[in-house]
């Protein structure tokens, strides 16, 4: 009978694979991860820990892995830093190492002393040589090349033979410029774009609305508009409402296209243009009402219109631009469009022969679906153009940053990414979060995580490609749950969200690659570092020029008192609230307690939670009164404005006003821990009287203008 591994053996193997065996719970207790959880998480990383012998072999393999690599699989260095490259080769052989820069320039690396003893690996005695990386290496994606001349015959070749091995070397920034280093302190608006419609919207806010929103806040002196992720969703069937559960994070949701703004529409025959208009009539009617957003109906009409427009002739210049876009985005775009065409043809269940894009059957079907693939690549080109136009308009309006994109934590388990690059994802686990004060049962986000070892083998291409696309027409990027670049909570399939374990990533690589793409785009990066975040992570991000996040409702001391403005971190984006809570008007009324009680999400008596919420409100009012921002018995609007004046007194480099607070909305956009129990991500923008608020009316909305005036007036005084 095979024995199960001991706790000590399991912990040793977990450490080798970057799996934490314990964690600090939100209540302050050190919690041990169950053995069963560790075994399942390790299995998802390719390590067999089911028995003592298999676990011992897995540890041995992890120790020998670096020696089995001639060059490291992927090397990440910071520019102007001191780094060495270890090379493993048959003992006694000679080696020279060069780096071919992204520009094509070749540079030889100097060998340095290395007294590491030789080691027998898989029947061959190997030695180690080390080489210094040039400190003046430019930013970019470079290639290391090691040329080995064998001293004796071995499994690598005959004596005197030369062996060439190449591996990626990525040079990333030491630090990114922040708003203060650019000589500015900036503010902007937070907007759930899909929820903010105009009278010409197709049921959902789109790129044209984004352009108008940027113009409106630019005229008010704002520097950016932070929007929800625009990642692509299902092209057929029910569209997942959550922008944080996309099918891919690299490409955009064509639902956000404004059809009338496509150039070819202006040259259509009258009858054809009428067909486009008719396709949008029902969706446009929806935009005028405070009804739950129906993405499926909006997409049904919009896709019909886009198919009509796609069939219209394009000028030679436009066609060349389209083909250039396809070549630039490469195989990733083609595979995404292929997946969309397959989803359209087969629904969620693809035939086994089409389990990935490179099967023999897929090659045949790809050709058969070439027209639909053309359509889906065209839509990506169109939305890319419209986002480019929106960003240009934002900067022209006077904004210093413009569009502020949001990056989701992961992707849908049956989406495009998991189909096109399955080797990048762990199997049998999903990501989420352990229990905390706002989600006392924990969270399961139903997303498969990237495998740290797979990312390294792929030279972090999935991260690189995603960041490059999202940042192309943006001035800033918010990284949701930035801890995901450091560690993620992995939950074995079928387990409760509390029965997970943290798996660590190589943060130097993950953060570095993201910084490289941000540097090339000239963009600011903000990490959402709320919740259970290790203090050193915030220090690390700050040292790299990545801002953190502070939400006023969460900035409390251990005694429940709210943190004073001067005690806030400077290197942050500060807001009053977040989309996972009701807007201030609703929160002050305790609607978050009522909602969680109604949905059965409380693990403590409702009377206790209600009393705690009331005490929290009293602490808030007391602090605002202390600073002279409210008087006795202040009205709701006065409190909202006072809270924004309060955050304006912090030293934060970035500050944002939530549009929902500006117009008096009371409903939350999302209730964590729910799926269909609450209309998450489907709540249209309305005021406190439940009247829809349109984009055209933002510039004259008295409550919004009053809030912005109070907020910016405080900023000017500071």
C-alpha positions as CSV (number, residue, x, y, z in Angstrom):
1,X,0.0,0.0,0.0
2,X,1.4,3.4,-1.0
3,X,1.9,5.8,1.8
4,X,0.7,9.4,1.8
5,X,3.4,12.0,2.2
6,X,4.0,13.5,5.7
7,X,3.2,17.1,6.5
8,X,6.9,17.9,6.5
9,X,7.4,16.4,3.0
10,X,4.3,18.1,1.7
11,X,5.5,21.5,3.0
12,X,8.9,21.0,1.5
13,X,7.4,20.3,-1.9
14,X,5.0,23.1,-1.6
15,X,7.8,25.5,-0.9
16,X,9.7,24.4,-3.9
17,X,6.7,25.1,-6.1
18,X,5.8,28.4,-4.5
19,X,2.7,27.2,-2.6
20,X,2.1,28.7,0.8
21,X,1.2,26.1,3.5
22,X,-0.3,28.7,5.8
23,X,-1.7,32.2,5.7
24,X,-3.0,35.0,7.9
25,X,-6.8,35.1,7.9
26,X,-8.6,38.5,8.0
27,X,-9.3,38.0,11.7
28,X,-5.6,37.9,12.4
29,X,-5.2,34.1,13.0
30,X,-2.5,32.1,11.3
31,X,-4.3,29.3,9.4
32,X,-2.8,26.1,8.1
33,X,-3.7,24.9,4.6
34,X,-5.1,21.3,4.7
35,X,-2.9,18.5,3.3
36,X,-5.7,17.6,0.8
37,X,-5.7,21.1,-0.6
38,X,-1.9,21.1,-1.0
39,X,-1.9,17.8,-2.9
40,X,-4.6,19.1,-5.3
41,X,-3.0,22.5,-5.8
42,X,0.4,20.8,-6.5
43,X,-1.2,18.5,-8.9
44,X,-2.6,21.5,-10.8
45,X,1.1,22.7,-11.1
46,X,2.2,19.3,-12.5
47,X,3.7,18.0,-9.2
48,X,2.5,14.6,-8.1
49,X,2.3,14.6,-4.3
50,X,-0.3,11.8,-3.9
51,X,2.3,9.4,-2.4
52,X,5.5,9.7,-0.5
53,X,7.6,8.3,-3.4
54,X,6.0,10.6,-6.0
55,X,6.5,13.7,-3.7
56,X,10.1,12.8,-3.1
57,X,10.7,12.5,-6.9
58,X,8.9,15.8,-7.5
59,X,11.3,17.5,-5.0
60,X,14.3,15.9,-6.7
61,X,13.1,17.2,-10.1
62,X,12.6,20.7,-8.8
63,X,16.2,20.7,-7.4
64,X,17.7,19.4,-10.7
65,X,15.5,21.6,-13.0
66,X,18.0,24.6,-13.1
67,X,20.8,22.2,-13.9
68,X,18.8,20.6,-16.8
69,X,18.7,24.1,-18.4
70,X,21.7,25.3,-20.4
71,X,20.4,28.8,-20.0
72,X,17.6,29.9,-17.7
73,X,14.2,29.4,-19.4
74,X,13.6,33.2,-19.2
75,X,15.7,35.9,-17.6
76,X,14.2,39.1,-16.3
77,X,16.6,42.0,-15.5
78,X,16.1,45.6,-14.5
79,X,18.0,48.1,-16.6
80,X,21.1,49.5,-14.9
81,X,21.2,46.6,-12.5
82,X,23.9,44.0,-11.9
83,X,22.9,40.5,-13.0
84,X,24.7,37.2,-13.9
85,X,23.6,34.5,-16.2
86,X,24.4,30.9,-15.2
87,X,25.2,28.4,-18.0
88,X,25.1,24.7,-17.5
89,X,27.2,22.5,-19.8
90,X,29.2,19.3,-19.8
91,X,32.1,19.6,-17.4
92,X,35.3,20.8,-19.1
93,X,33.6,22.2,-22.2
94,X,34.0,25.8,-23.2
95,X,31.2,28.3,-23.8
96,X,30.7,31.9,-25.1
97,X,27.5,33.9,-24.5
98,X,26.0,36.7,-26.5
99,X,22.9,38.8,-26.3
100,X,21.0,39.8,-29.4
101,X,19.1,43.0,-28.6
102,X,15.6,43.6,-29.9
103,X,17.2,46.0,-32.4
104,X,19.3,43.3,-33.8
105,X,22.6,44.5,-32.3
106,X,24.8,41.7,-30.9
107,X,26.9,42.0,-27.8
108,X,29.2,39.5,-26.1
109,X,28.9,38.9,-22.4
110,X,32.0,38.8,-20.1
111,X,32.6,35.6,-18.2
112,X,33.0,36.0,-14.4
113,X,34.4,33.6,-11.8
114,X,32.1,30.8,-10.7
115,X,33.3,28.2,-8.3
116,X,30.1,26.1,-8.2
117,X,31.1,22.4,-8.0
118,X,30.2,20.2,-10.9
119,X,27.2,17.9,-10.5
120,X,26.1,14.7,-12.2
121,X,22.7,15.1,-13.8
122,X,20.9,12.4,-15.8
123,X,24.2,10.5,-16.2
124,X,26.2,13.6,-17.4
125,X,28.7,15.6,-15.2
126,X,27.7,19.2,-15.6
127,X,29.6,22.4,-14.7
128,X,28.4,25.9,-14.3
129,X,29.8,29.1,-15.9
130,X,28.5,32.6,-15.2
131,X,28.4,35.7,-17.4
132,X,27.6,39.3,-16.6
133,X,24.7,41.1,-18.2
134,X,25.6,44.5,-19.5
135,X,24.3,47.2,-17.2
136,X,23.5,49.5,-20.1
137,X,21.2,47.0,-21.8
138,X,18.2,48.8,-23.3
139,X,14.6,48.1,-22.4
140,X,13.1,45.3,-24.5
141,X,12.8,41.7,-25.4
142,X,16.2,40.3,-26.2
143,X,17.7,36.9,-26.9
144,X,20.6,35.1,-25.1
145,X,22.7,32.7,-27.1
146,X,25.2,30.2,-25.6
147,X,27.6,28.5,-28.0
148,X,29.1,25.4,-26.3
149,X,32.2,23.6,-27.6
150,X,32.1,20.0,-26.2
151,X,35.4,18.8,-24.6
152,X,34.4,15.2,-24.7
153,X,31.8,13.0,-26.3
154,X,28.6,12.7,-24.3
155,X,24.9,12.6,-24.8
156,X,25.1,16.1,-26.2
157,X,27.3,15.3,-29.1
158,X,30.8,14.3,-30.2
159,X,34.0,15.9,-28.9
160,X,34.6,19.3,-30.6
161,X,31.0,19.6,-31.7
162,X,29.3,23.0,-31.1
163,X,25.9,23.3,-29.5
164,X,23.9,26.6,-29.7
165,X,21.2,27.2,-27.2
166,X,19.0,30.3,-27.1
167,X,16.7,31.7,-24.4
168,X,14.8,35.0,-23.9
169,X,16.2,37.9,-21.8
170,X,13.8,40.7,-20.9
171,X,15.1,44.1,-19.7
172,X,12.5,46.0,-17.8
173,X,12.4,49.4,-16.1
174,X,13.6,50.0,-12.6
175,X,10.8,52.4,-11.9
176,X,7.9,54.0,-13.8
177,X,7.2,57.8,-13.7
178,X,4.3,58.7,-11.4
179,X,2.0,61.8,-11.7
180,X,4.1,63.6,-9.1
181,X,7.4,62.9,-10.9
182,X,5.7,64.4,-14.0
183,X,5.0,67.5,-11.9
184,X,1.3,67.0,-11.5
185,X,-1.4,65.8,-9.1
186,X,-4.3,64.5,-11.1
187,X,-8.0,63.7,-10.6
188,X,-10.7,62.1,-12.7
189,X,-13.9,60.2,-12.8
190,X,-14.8,56.5,-12.2
191,X,-17.3,55.2,-14.6
192,X,-19.0,51.9,-15.4
193,X,-19.1,52.6,-19.1
194,X,-21.8,50.1,-20.0
195,X,-24.2,51.7,-17.5
196,X,-23.8,55.3,-18.8
197,X,-25.9,55.7,-22.0
198,X,-26.8,58.5,-24.3
199,X,-29.8,59.0,-26.4
200,X,-27.9,57.4,-29.3
201,X,-26.6,54.5,-27.4
202,X,-27.6,51.0,-28.3
203,X,-28.7,50.0,-24.9
204,X,-25.2,50.0,-23.5
205,X,-22.6,52.8,-23.1
206,X,-20.0,52.7,-25.9
207,X,-16.9,54.3,-27.3
208,X,-18.9,57.4,-28.5
209,X,-20.3,57.8,-25.0
210,X,-16.8,57.4,-23.6
211,X,-15.6,60.2,-25.9
212,X,-18.4,62.4,-24.6
213,X,-17.8,61.5,-21.0
214,X,-14.1,62.4,-21.3
215,X,-15.0,65.7,-22.9
216,X,-17.4,66.5,-20.1
217,X,-14.9,65.8,-17.3
218,X,-12.1,67.4,-19.3
219,X,-14.1,70.6,-19.4
220,X,-14.5,70.3,-15.6
221,X,-10.7,70.1,-15.2
222,X,-10.4,66.3,-14.9
223,X,-7.4,64.4,-16.1
224,X,-8.8,60.9,-16.7
225,X,-11.8,58.7,-16.9
226,X,-11.4,55.3,-15.2
227,X,-13.7,52.7,-16.8
228,X,-14.6,49.1,-16.2
229,X,-12.6,46.4,-18.2
230,X,-13.7,46.4,-21.9
231,X,-12.4,42.8,-22.4
232,X,-14.2,40.6,-24.9
233,X,-17.2,38.5,-23.9
234,X,-19.1,35.7,-25.5
235,X,-19.9,36.5,-29.2
236,X,-22.9,34.1,-29.3
237,X,-25.5,33.0,-26.8
238,X,-25.8,34.6,-23.4
239,X,-23.2,37.3,-22.8
240,X,-21.7,37.2,-19.3
241,X,-22.5,40.5,-17.6
242,X,-19.4,40.7,-15.5
243,X,-16.6,42.7,-17.2
244,X,-14.3,40.9,-14.8
245,X,-15.1,37.4,-16.3
246,X,-14.1,37.8,-20.0
247,X,-13.3,35.2,-22.6
248,X,-10.0,37.0,-23.2
249,X,-8.2,39.9,-21.6
250,X,-6.3,40.7,-24.7
251,X,-9.1,41.8,-27.0
252,X,-12.1,44.1,-26.6
253,X,-15.8,43.5,-26.5
254,X,-17.3,44.8,-29.8
255,X,-20.5,45.5,-27.9
256,X,-18.8,48.9,-27.1
257,X,-18.6,49.8,-30.8
258,X,-20.7,52.7,-32.0
259,X,-21.8,51.5,-35.5
260,X,-22.7,55.0,-36.8
261,X,-19.1,56.2,-36.2
262,X,-17.6,53.6,-38.7
263,X,-16.5,55.5,-41.8
264,X,-18.2,53.2,-44.3
265,X,-21.6,54.1,-42.9
266,X,-21.4,57.6,-44.3
267,X,-21.1,56.2,-47.9
268,X,-23.9,53.6,-47.7
269,X,-26.9,53.8,-49.9
270,X,-29.9,55.2,-48.1
271,X,-31.7,51.9,-47.9
272,X,-28.7,50.1,-46.4
273,X,-28.2,52.8,-43.9
274,X,-31.9,52.5,-42.9
275,X,-31.3,48.8,-42.2
276,X,-28.5,49.8,-39.8
277,X,-30.8,52.3,-38.1
278,X,-33.6,49.7,-37.8
279,X,-31.3,47.2,-36.2
280,X,-30.7,49.6,-33.3
281,X,-34.2,50.8,-32.7
282,X,-35.1,48.5,-29.8
283,X,-31.7,48.9,-28.1
284,X,-31.8,52.7,-28.4
285,X,-35.2,52.7,-26.8
286,X,-33.8,50.7,-23.9
287,X,-31.2,53.4,-23.3
288,X,-33.9,55.9,-22.3
289,X,-35.2,53.9,-19.4
290,X,-34.0,52.8,-16.0
291,X,-34.3,49.1,-16.7
292,X,-31.9,46.4,-16.0
293,X,-29.3,46.4,-18.9
294,X,-29.9,43.6,-21.4
295,X,-26.6,43.0,-23.1
296,X,-27.9,40.1,-25.2
297,X,-30.6,42.3,-26.8
298,X,-28.2,45.1,-27.4
299,X,-25.7,42.8,-29.0
300,X,-28.3,41.1,-31.1
301,X,-29.1,44.4,-32.8
302,X,-25.6,45.7,-32.9
303,X,-24.2,42.6,-34.5
304,X,-26.8,42.7,-37.3
305,X,-25.8,46.3,-38.0
306,X,-22.1,45.5,-37.9
307,X,-22.5,42.6,-40.3
308,X,-24.2,45.0,-42.7
309,X,-21.4,47.5,-42.4
310,X,-18.7,44.9,-42.7
311,X,-20.1,44.0,-46.2
312,X,-19.7,47.5,-47.5
313,X,-16.7,48.3,-49.7
314,X,-13.7,49.9,-48.0
315,X,-11.2,52.3,-49.6
316,X,-7.8,50.9,-50.5
317,X,-6.3,52.9,-47.7
318,X,-8.8,51.6,-45.2
319,X,-8.3,48.0,-46.4
320,X,-4.5,48.4,-46.0
321,X,-4.9,49.7,-42.5
322,X,-7.1,46.7,-41.7
323,X,-4.6,44.2,-43.0
324,X,-1.8,46.0,-41.3
325,X,-3.7,45.7,-38.0
326,X,-4.1,42.0,-38.6
327,X,-0.5,41.5,-39.3
328,X,0.5,43.5,-36.2
329,X,-1.8,41.5,-33.9
330,X,-0.7,38.3,-35.5
331,X,-1.7,34.7,-34.6
332,X,-3.3,35.8,-31.3
333,X,-5.9,37.8,-33.1
334,X,-6.5,35.1,-35.7
335,X,-7.0,32.5,-33.1
336,X,-9.4,34.7,-31.1
337,X,-11.5,35.3,-34.2
338,X,-11.4,31.6,-35.0
339,X,-12.7,30.8,-31.5
340,X,-15.5,33.4,-32.0
341,X,-16.5,31.7,-35.3
342,X,-16.4,28.3,-33.7
343,X,-18.5,29.5,-30.7
344,X,-21.0,30.9,-33.2
345,X,-21.1,27.5,-35.1
346,X,-21.0,25.0,-32.2
347,X,-22.0,26.9,-29.0
348,X,-20.1,26.1,-25.8
349,X,-19.2,22.5,-26.7
350,X,-16.7,22.3,-29.5
351,X,-16.1,18.8,-31.1
352,X,-13.1,17.0,-29.5
353,X,-11.2,17.4,-32.8
354,X,-11.3,21.2,-32.4
355,X,-10.1,21.2,-28.8
356,X,-7.4,23.7,-29.7
357,X,-6.5,25.9,-32.7
358,X,-3.7,23.8,-34.1
359,X,-5.3,20.4,-34.6
360,X,-5.5,19.0,-38.2
361,X,-9.2,19.3,-38.2
362,X,-9.0,22.9,-36.9
363,X,-6.8,23.8,-39.9
364,X,-9.6,22.6,-42.3
365,X,-12.4,24.3,-40.4
366,X,-10.4,27.5,-40.1
367,X,-10.5,27.8,-43.9
368,X,-14.2,27.0,-44.0
369,X,-14.9,29.8,-41.5
370,X,-12.6,32.3,-43.1
371,X,-15.4,34.8,-43.8
372,X,-16.5,34.8,-40.2
373,X,-12.9,35.0,-39.0
374,X,-12.6,38.1,-41.2
375,X,-15.7,39.6,-39.6
376,X,-14.4,39.1,-36.0
377,X,-10.9,40.5,-36.8
378,X,-12.6,43.5,-38.5
379,X,-14.6,44.3,-35.4
380,X,-11.4,44.3,-33.3
381,X,-9.9,46.7,-35.8
382,X,-13.0,48.9,-35.6
383,X,-13.1,49.1,-31.8
384,X,-9.3,49.7,-31.7
385,X,-9.8,52.7,-34.0
386,X,-12.7,54.1,-31.9
387,X,-10.7,53.7,-28.7
388,X,-7.8,55.5,-30.4
389,X,-10.2,58.3,-31.4
390,X,-11.6,58.5,-27.9
391,X,-8.2,58.8,-26.3
392,X,-7.1,61.4,-28.8
393,X,-10.3,63.4,-28.0
394,X,-9.7,63.0,-24.3
395,X,-6.2,64.5,-24.5
396,X,-7.5,67.3,-26.8
397,X,-10.1,68.2,-24.2
398,X,-7.2,69.0,-21.8
399,X,-6.9,65.8,-19.9
400,X,-3.3,64.8,-19.0
401,X,-4.0,61.1,-18.8
402,X,-7.2,60.4,-20.7
403,X,-8.6,56.9,-20.8
404,X,-7.8,54.8,-17.7
405,X,-8.4,51.1,-18.5
406,X,-9.0,48.4,-16.0
407,X,-7.5,44.9,-16.2
408,X,-9.4,41.9,-14.9
409,X,-7.8,39.3,-12.7
410,X,-8.5,36.4,-15.1
411,X,-10.7,34.9,-17.8
412,X,-13.6,32.6,-18.2
413,X,-12.8,28.9,-17.9
414,X,-14.3,28.1,-21.3
415,X,-13.2,31.2,-23.1
416,X,-10.9,32.0,-25.9
417,X,-7.7,32.2,-23.9
418,X,-8.0,28.8,-22.3
419,X,-8.8,27.3,-25.8
420,X,-6.0,29.0,-27.7
421,X,-3.2,28.8,-25.1
422,X,-4.3,26.0,-22.8
423,X,-0.7,25.3,-21.7
424,X,-0.7,28.6,-19.9
425,X,-3.5,27.6,-17.5
426,X,-3.6,25.3,-14.5
427,X,-6.2,22.6,-14.6
428,X,-8.5,21.5,-11.7
429,X,-8.4,24.8,-9.8
430,X,-10.0,28.2,-9.9
431,X,-9.0,31.5,-8.3
432,X,-10.8,33.6,-5.7
433,X,-10.2,35.0,-2.2
434,X,-10.4,33.7,1.3
435,X,-13.0,35.0,3.7
436,X,-12.8,38.7,4.7
437,X,-15.0,41.2,6.5
438,X,-17.1,42.0,3.5
439,X,-17.2,38.5,2.1
440,X,-17.3,36.2,5.1
441,X,-17.8,33.0,3.1
442,X,-14.9,33.7,0.8
443,X,-15.1,34.1,-3.0
444,X,-14.7,31.8,-6.0
445,X,-14.3,33.8,-9.2
446,X,-14.5,30.6,-11.3
447,X,-11.4,31.6,-13.3
448,X,-8.5,29.2,-14.0
449,X,-5.1,30.7,-13.0
450,X,-2.0,31.0,-15.2
451,X,0.6,28.4,-14.3
452,X,3.8,30.2,-13.1
453,X,6.1,27.6,-14.7
454,X,4.2,27.8,-18.0
455,X,4.4,31.6,-18.1
456,X,8.2,31.3,-17.7
457,X,8.5,28.8,-20.5
458,X,6.4,31.1,-22.8
459,X,8.6,34.1,-21.9
460,X,5.5,35.7,-20.3
461,X,4.0,36.2,-23.8
462,X,0.4,36.0,-22.6
463,X,1.0,38.8,-20.1
464,X,3.0,40.8,-22.6
465,X,0.5,40.6,-25.4
466,X,-2.4,41.4,-23.2
467,X,-0.8,44.5,-21.6
468,X,0.4,45.8,-25.0
469,X,-3.1,45.7,-26.5
470,X,-4.9,47.1,-23.5
471,X,-2.4,50.0,-23.1
472,X,-2.2,50.9,-26.8
473,X,-4.8,53.7,-26.5
474,X,-4.7,54.5,-22.8
475,X,-2.9,56.9,-20.4
476,X,-3.2,54.6,-17.4
477,X,-4.1,51.1,-16.3
478,X,-5.7,49.8,-13.1
479,X,-4.7,46.3,-12.3
480,X,-7.6,44.6,-10.4
481,X,-6.4,42.6,-7.5
482,X,-2.8,43.4,-8.1
483,X,-1.8,40.7,-5.6
484,X,-2.4,38.4,-8.6
485,X,1.0,39.4,-9.9
486,X,2.5,38.1,-6.6
487,X,0.2,35.3,-5.5
488,X,-3.3,34.0,-6.1
489,X,-5.8,32.1,-4.0
490,X,-6.2,28.7,-5.8
491,X,-9.3,26.7,-4.9
492,X,-9.5,23.0,-5.9
493,X,-12.5,22.1,-8.0
494,X,-15.5,21.3,-5.8
495,X,-13.9,22.8,-2.6
496,X,-15.3,25.7,-0.5
497,X,-13.7,29.1,-1.3
498,X,-12.2,29.0,2.2
499,X,-10.4,25.7,1.4
500,X,-7.7,27.1,-0.8
501,X,-4.0,28.0,-0.8
502,X,-1.9,30.9,-2.0
503,X,0.3,30.2,-5.0
504,X,3.2,32.6,-5.6
505,X,4.3,34.0,-9.0
506,X,7.7,35.5,-9.9
507,X,6.8,39.1,-9.1
508,X,10.0,40.5,-10.7
509,X,8.9,39.0,-14.0
510,X,5.2,39.7,-13.7
511,X,5.5,43.3,-12.5
512,X,8.5,43.9,-14.8
513,X,6.8,42.8,-18.0
514,X,3.8,44.9,-17.2
515,X,6.1,47.9,-16.4
516,X,7.9,47.4,-19.7
517,X,4.7,47.6,-21.7
518,X,3.5,50.6,-19.6
519,X,6.8,52.4,-20.2
520,X,6.4,51.9,-23.9
521,X,2.9,53.3,-23.8
522,X,3.8,56.2,-21.6
523,X,1.1,55.0,-19.1
524,X,0.7,55.2,-15.4
525,X,0.0,51.9,-13.5
526,X,-2.3,51.6,-10.4
527,X,-2.6,48.3,-8.5
528,X,-5.8,47.5,-6.6
529,X,-4.1,46.5,-3.4
530,X,-7.1,46.3,-1.1
531,X,-7.9,43.5,1.3
532,X,-5.5,40.9,2.6
533,X,-2.2,42.3,1.1
534,X,1.1,41.8,2.7
535,X,2.7,45.1,3.7
536,X,5.9,44.4,1.8
537,X,3.9,44.2,-1.4
538,X,2.8,47.8,-1.1
539,X,6.4,48.9,-0.5
540,X,7.6,46.9,-3.5
541,X,5.0,48.4,-5.8
542,X,5.8,51.9,-4.6
543,X,9.5,51.4,-5.2
544,X,8.7,50.5,-8.8
545,X,6.5,53.5,-9.4
546,X,3.2,51.6,-9.3
547,X,0.5,53.4,-7.3
548,X,-1.7,51.6,-4.8
549,X,-5.4,52.1,-4.0
550,X,-7.1,53.6,-1.0
551,X,-10.9,53.6,-0.5
552,X,-12.1,56.0,2.2
553,X,-14.6,53.5,3.7
554,X,-11.8,51.0,4.2
555,X,-9.2,53.5,5.6
556,X,-10.0,52.8,9.3
557,X,-7.8,52.3,12.4
558,X,-8.1,49.3,14.7
559,X,-10.6,51.2,16.9
560,X,-12.9,52.0,14.0
561,X,-11.9,55.6,13.6
562,X,-11.3,56.8,10.1
563,X,-7.7,57.6,9.1
564,X,-6.8,61.2,9.0
565,X,-6.1,62.7,5.5
566,X,-2.4,63.3,6.4
567,X,-2.0,59.6,7.2
568,X,-2.9,58.4,3.7
569,X,-0.2,57.1,1.4
570,X,1.0,59.5,-1.2
571,X,1.6,56.8,-3.9
572,X,-2.1,55.9,-4.3
573,X,-5.3,56.4,-6.2
574,X,-7.8,57.6,-3.5
575,X,-11.5,57.2,-3.9
576,X,-14.5,57.4,-1.5
577,X,-16.0,54.1,-2.5
578,X,-15.8,51.1,-4.9
579,X,-18.1,49.3,-7.3
580,X,-18.3,46.4,-4.9
581,X,-20.2,48.7,-2.4
582,X,-23.3,50.8,-2.9
583,X,-22.6,54.4,-3.8
584,X,-22.2,56.7,-0.8
585,X,-25.9,57.6,-0.7
586,X,-26.8,53.9,-0.5
587,X,-24.0,53.0,1.9
588,X,-25.0,55.8,4.3
589,X,-28.5,54.3,4.3
590,X,-27.2,50.9,5.2
591,X,-28.3,49.3,2.0
592,X,-25.3,47.1,1.9
593,X,-26.5,45.4,5.1
594,X,-30.0,45.1,3.9
595,X,-28.9,43.6,0.6
596,X,-26.5,41.0,2.1
597,X,-29.2,40.0,4.6
598,X,-31.7,39.5,1.9
599,X,-29.2,37.4,-0.2
600,X,-28.2,35.3,2.8
601,X,-24.6,36.4,2.7
602,X,-24.2,37.3,6.4
603,X,-22.4,34.9,8.8
604,X,-23.1,37.1,11.8
605,X,-26.4,38.2,13.3
606,X,-28.0,40.9,11.2
607,X,-28.6,43.1,14.3
608,X,-24.8,43.0,15.0
609,X,-23.9,43.9,11.4
610,X,-26.5,46.7,11.4
611,X,-25.2,48.1,14.6
612,X,-21.6,48.0,13.2
613,X,-22.7,49.8,10.1
614,X,-24.4,52.5,12.1
615,X,-21.3,52.9,14.3
616,X,-19.2,53.2,11.1
617,X,-21.5,55.9,9.8
618,X,-21.2,57.8,13.1
619,X,-17.4,57.5,13.1
620,X,-17.5,59.0,9.5
621,X,-19.7,61.9,10.5
622,X,-17.6,62.6,13.6
623,X,-14.4,62.7,11.5
624,X,-16.0,65.0,8.9
625,X,-17.3,67.2,11.7
626,X,-13.9,67.4,13.3
627,X,-12.5,68.8,10.1
628,X,-15.3,71.3,9.7
629,X,-16.7,69.6,6.6
630,X,-20.2,69.1,8.0
631,X,-22.4,70.6,10.6
632,X,-25.1,69.1,12.7
633,X,-27.6,66.8,11.0
634,X,-26.1,67.2,7.5
635,X,-28.1,66.2,4.4
636,X,-27.1,63.3,2.3
637,X,-25.6,65.4,-0.5
638,X,-23.6,67.5,2.0
639,X,-22.1,64.3,3.4
640,X,-21.2,63.0,-0.1
641,X,-19.5,66.3,-0.9
642,X,-17.7,66.5,2.5
643,X,-16.3,63.0,2.0
644,X,-14.8,64.1,-1.3
645,X,-13.4,67.2,0.1
646,X,-11.9,65.0,2.8
647,X,-10.0,62.8,0.3
648,X,-8.9,66.0,-1.5
649,X,-6.9,66.8,1.7
650,X,-4.8,63.6,1.4
651,X,-1.4,63.7,-0.2
652,X,-2.5,61.1,-2.9
653,X,-1.1,61.5,-6.4
654,X,-4.4,60.5,-8.0
655,X,-7.9,61.0,-6.8
656,X,-11.2,60.0,-8.4
657,X,-14.9,60.9,-8.1
658,X,-17.4,58.1,-8.8
659,X,-20.0,59.2,-11.3
660,X,-22.7,57.4,-9.3
661,X,-21.9,59.6,-6.3
662,X,-22.1,62.7,-8.5
663,X,-25.6,62.0,-9.7
664,X,-27.0,60.5,-6.4
665,X,-27.3,56.8,-7.5
666,X,-27.9,54.5,-4.6
667,X,-27.6,51.0,-6.1
668,X,-24.4,49.0,-6.1
669,X,-23.0,47.8,-9.5
670,X,-21.9,44.5,-8.0
671,X,-22.6,42.4,-4.9
672,X,-19.6,40.0,-4.3
673,X,-20.6,36.5,-3.6
674,X,-23.6,36.4,-5.9
675,X,-24.3,35.4,-9.4
676,X,-27.9,35.7,-10.5
677,X,-29.3,36.6,-7.1
678,X,-28.5,40.3,-7.8
679,X,-28.3,42.1,-11.2
680,X,-24.5,42.5,-11.0
681,X,-23.0,44.7,-13.7
682,X,-26.5,45.4,-15.2
683,X,-27.6,48.5,-13.3
684,X,-28.0,51.6,-15.5
685,X,-27.0,55.0,-14.2
686,X,-29.8,56.8,-12.5
687,X,-30.2,59.5,-9.9
688,X,-31.6,59.3,-6.4
689,X,-35.2,59.4,-7.8
690,X,-34.5,56.5,-10.1
691,X,-34.6,58.7,-13.2
692,X,-32.0,57.6,-15.9
693,X,-29.1,60.0,-16.2
694,X,-27.9,60.5,-19.8
695,X,-24.4,61.3,-21.1
696,X,-25.7,64.5,-22.8
697,X,-26.9,65.8,-19.4
698,X,-23.7,65.3,-17.4
699,X,-22.4,68.8,-18.1
700,X,-25.6,70.4,-16.7
701,X,-26.3,67.9,-13.9
702,X,-26.6,70.2,-10.9
703,X,-25.7,67.6,-8.3
704,X,-22.6,66.4,-10.3
705,X,-21.5,70.0,-10.9
706,X,-21.9,70.8,-7.2
707,X,-19.8,67.8,-6.2
708,X,-17.0,68.5,-8.7
709,X,-17.0,72.2,-7.6
710,X,-16.6,71.3,-3.9
711,X,-14.0,68.7,-4.7
712,X,-11.8,70.7,-7.1
713,X,-12.2,73.8,-4.8
714,X,-10.7,71.8,-2.0
715,X,-7.9,70.6,-4.3
716,X,-7.1,74.2,-5.3
717,X,-6.8,75.2,-1.7
718,X,-4.4,72.4,-1.0
